Amino acid sequence: MSETIDAVVKELANLGWHGLQAVNTRVPEAPSPAPDWAPGPLLKSHERTRPPLGWPRETDSLCPRCVVETRNAILRGERDLADLLDGRLGEIKARIAEEDGRILIRKTCPEHGAFDDLLSIDPEFSRVIESRYPGRDFRTLGDELIHRHGTSTIKYGRGAVLTIDLTNRCNMMCNPCFMDANQVGYVHELTLDEIKQILDDSISFKPRRQMSVQFSGGEPTMSPHFLEACRYAKEVGYYAVQAATNGLRFALEPEFAYAAKEAGFDLAYFQFDGVSNDANKHRHISNLFDVKLKSIDVLHDAGIDIVPVTTLVNGVNETQVGPLLDFVLANSDKMGGISFQPVSFTGRDEDISDEDRRRRRYTISHMAHEMQRYYGGKIDPYRDWYPLGAMGGFTVLADHLRALNGPDQPSFGGLCCSCHPNCGSSVLLVANRKTKVWSPITQFFDMERFMKDIALICDTGRGKKLTLAQVALSFLRNFDGRKAPSGMTLLEFLKLFNGKMGGSLMKKEQEQDWTVLWIGGMWFQDLWTYDFRRTEMCVIPYATQEGEISFCAYNTGVGWRQIVENMHMVARTKDWFETRGRHKIYAGDRPMEVPGVRKLPVVSDAPQPVSGAHVTACG
Amino acid sequence: MTRPGGRAGQEESGTLASLFLAAMRRHDRAGVLLHQDGTKWRETPDWRLERQVIRLALFLRERASLVPGDRVAILSRLRPESVAAELAAIAQGAAAIAIDPELPSDTVRRAIEQAAPAVAFVPRGPEREQASGARAVVCFEGKAEGAWAWSEALDLGGTLDTPERAQSFRAQAREVAASSRALGYLAGLDGGSSCQYLTHAEAVARMRALRTELPARKGAVALVAAPPTLAARLALLSFVFDGLTICAVGTPGRESAGLQPEWVVGPAGVQESERTAAPVPRRAAGLFERVLAPFRSDPRKAKLEM
């Protein structure tokens, strides 16, 4: 009966939408609001610029050998940093093209020869992802002191997550690790004054953004300023504080989790490579999975959200994709999703051989097909995956609605992910915490049409009531209750949507049975896949003593990390240990002794064949 | 919200150290301490106080080789730093001896000689000389040759503050014996002053007596604007340990601008000025009197009577 009602509502809403748009699209577009935090009026969809997409195309890249030589010369003092800022050291053209059913990047250095790498095993998947990209955010304004890194300079966007490395010290010895922690021979650790200055600088230009701050490292909880940094970030107006953490501190000292929560810590971006100790053995702690379970319990108890983060390496843990998602679904009361990060060969892995690199390469397209295979087609690569930058479409609506609040406008723009479509993709699932029923949202909600409707609504720029009316009609016409999982009614979905919009539409409910899980694939670049068109619109920059630098330009590329850390190192590691004492490092494939660590029955980490599924070879 | 380790407020804690640990499991107040910064009151949240205590304790253990049974002299007016220093000492089984720097210099010198502290906290560099026999001297403000600055001690303690060491701090705090010395004070302020001690058990008993008739209330503010006498310290610690009261640490003679304290601990003059601003419950008068009665021979402490 409710399905019938939903179907009637859908059709009526569709009629209402078309009727309204018959008038709306004939009235000239109203000017966009111009909130104080923005460098100008909010962008209409046709005003958004786009990087070159599709293939074949040419782009600017780097020679993997020239870059390392140049960087080392700068670190040795043989070349000046100004050469990096003013020159185009190591830069070469690259061509992205489809070959034999794959997308490859090829480039040639006059000195070091030809390089190539795999970008996608499914060109159609990549085409669909790129087609769903809504366009860039604002160009930055007044940021000359913050964004000043030559051809690596960020030019677009207000960013989504600001990463600050609090320290390069770590209590693990992982491989892969692009931090090269414990190996570089020096300690780079920010003082509290430096952290505060970085946070102050980050809100000094336009677009003034509503970002998350992510404290990282090394292991950020090893910084003596972690708690104060969380507190200060909240004081200056950041709405969420995250940390990219291995979680060991919380397992070893549960009290710290509660202190962190009080100080302002909201979300653990939680390193998590597999659902067994064996699947985590490359991290060199023999009972690491058991310790991670303890951490999850402690974090959840303290009220801290958790998003597991998994580095995927072909031949190491690529079979963990399905079991990890199963784990998140089974623990959806504790977790908001999972972030898969196909490996990028940086840090210690810059010396990787071509053979090993090709063997271990893993892309988002691999991941999309693995999920399709594991779940028997329930997650569809072409229907369900959207570029991370598509989230910016929702921010457009949120910005628009908040700007219509008149004098009560916020002083920050909404969180806006507007990164290049090749940077990452994601699937949104709905899951019932009690019944464990789940499905992709796009199974029952026409996301593509909804985003086009949102663009039209914001472009025409009507008043608040009419805007909300159009949003409601679009919502209703794109929801198909007949395809929704059991228990997911229109009202339940509306509540979820309202929650994700920060309560913009109605009073937000605190406790809901249904939750949205974000399943993300974020593929950071390395010297073989590097594309400057991506770095100049990075939305997850590193904030450093030398300004804000694109994530990939910092961790790979010309190697801004090594340059900044060398410029600002605090001490040689040996001297640090002598004057300040050693910290314990968990490695050597030994177990950790943690009170309360216990084995829990968890989902099997062995891939479960689904009857009737067509198995697709990947890569 | 209650942190792991037990249900706060319901365990029979026999030492000041265990009361501190229990208090840090409760999080029902915006801040545990307030202090004046210019014209504004600044808060110290529970998590910050706890971390400062842990870090200071680790610093004292690693750099000053502080062991249970040692004595720590705190030559200072009451201030958030002196609270942290006192807690760091007693949580590690050392005795914290508070000495009012406003006392005559000869009195101060004799008191420190008697105490023979392993570690001394002083207000500023020049006072360092008065504690020259200590293994380590820490200046709350500024720095001096041969002494640690407060910020240096916390900075080093911050690096020492690993989960393993933090847990060893808690384990050591739980092992402190109720019969061991906790709070040292000067008895008699004339030429015959001597250093006396309360054990943990005695201090806890006095604090419980103090608070039995004044149960803690979430969000209540207490003002302690007194010299660092034993009575004032007991009152202050009781507010810290109840997990609910916000304790403002003021300077005797300065008004509590902007506060509306429910309790005031201070000399008569301070209490009178506070009473006109915010009446103090009359029941508190008799209660403080009973607690302070054993110290009536001390003319300075007599000023605390209402």
HADDOCK unambig.tbl for C-alpha pairs under 7 A between the chains (distance, minus, plus):
assign (segid A and resid 222 and name CA) (segid B and resid 162 and name CA) 6.88 0.50 0.50
assign (segid A and resid 224 and name CA) (segid B and resid 158 and name CA) 4.59 0.50 0.50
assign (segid A and resid 224 and name CA) (segid B and resid 159 and name CA) 5.80 0.50 0.50
assign (segid A and resid 249 and name CA) (segid B and resid 163 and name CA) 5.95 0.50 0.50
assign (segid A and resid 252 and name CA) (segid B and resid 163 and name CA) 5.93 0.50 0.50
assign (segid A and resid 253 and name CA) (segid B and resid 163 and name CA) 5.44 0.50 0.50
assign (segid A and resid 253 and name CA) (segid B and resid 167 and name CA) 6.76 0.50 0.50
assign (segid A and resid 254 and name CA) (segid B and resid 4 and name CA) 6.97 0.50 0.50
assign (segid A and resid 255 and name CA) (segid B and resid 3 and name CA) 6.21 0.50 0.50
assign (segid A and resid 255 and name CA) (segid B and resid 4 and name CA) 6.68 0.50 0.50
assign (segid A and resid 258 and name CA) (segid B and resid 3 and name CA) 6.34 0.50 0.50
assign (segid A and resid 259 and name CA) (segid B and resid 47 and name CA) 5.13 0.50 0.50
assign (segid A and resid 580 and name CA) (segid B and resid 156 and name CA) 6.50 0.50 0.50
assign (segid A and resid 580 and name CA) (segid B and resid 159 and name CA) 6.65 0.50 0.50
assign (segid A and resid 581 and name CA) (segid B and resid 160 and name CA) 6.81 0.50 0.50
assign (segid A and resid 583 and name CA) (segid B and resid 162 and name CA) 6.91 0.50 0.50
